Amino acid sequence: MTTRIACLGDSLTRAQFSADYLNPLGRLHPPGDVELARFGANGDFAHNLLQGLDAVVADPPDVITMLIGTNDARASVAGYPVEQAMKRKRLPERPSAGWFQQCLGAVVARLRAETDATIGLLSIPVLGQQLDGPAAQASLAYSRLIAEVAAADGVAYLPLHERQTEELRRADPPPVPYREVTPAAAIGVLVQRAVLRRGLDTISRRRGLVLTTDHIHQNSRGAALIAEVIDAGLLTRRV
């Protein structure tokens, strides 16, 4: 029997600027065992995810994964263009930790009420690769908020942040300072791929980054870790 999986999230799930974690997730199983559906939008906050659930509940899957919160966490770091993001994503209030938890809890509540799916909340990837830096600490703080929502609402918690932290400690990468991604920088990655024919992993290596291309979007190594955490937490015993 095929297990239908809906993967919800932001640009990490849309995979326009980030390596695709759905492909390695599918390859972990024999053909036909899993059917993956992508629900990801660039720049989404938890509020945006809450507003866009109709397509998911209209055709309920067997399993739902959520990888959301990276942009909420980024908004708490100095240098993030909060006002522009609020306008671009039509946010009714300024992003905050409390509002993030409220929105995420509301997402889970609706999915539990309107589907019978097994639900898993991923903690977010590490921002940057300096684990004691402000960006990485923000991603840790928001991952803890996700863990609290999962525990309170009785759904699975998938420890991606913890897994990536282990990977970074093992790799002992160079201390590349965190830089917030600008629209121009994001387009620059697309140009490198389309014009210079550089893959995401090549871009990562040139920048001294282990799991990401730009401190936020994943390379193939980072995406593979997302797939592994989802599989171990939700699918290994199911299919």
HURAZI-V86570 format. One record per helix or strand of 2 or more residues. SS is the DSSP state (a for helix, b for strand). FROM is the first residue (numbers start at 0). TO is the last residue. If there is no record, write none. Layout:
ss | from | to
SS | FROM | TO
SS | FROM | TO
//
This chain:
ss | from | to
b | 2 | 8
a | 10 | 13
a | 20 | 26
b | 33 | 39
a | 45 | 50
a | 53 | 57
b | 62 | 66
a | 69 | 73
a | 81 | 87
a | 96 | 113
b | 117 | 121
a | 133 | 152
b | 155 | 157
a | 159 | 170
a | 182 | 193
a | 199 | 206
a | 219 | 234
//
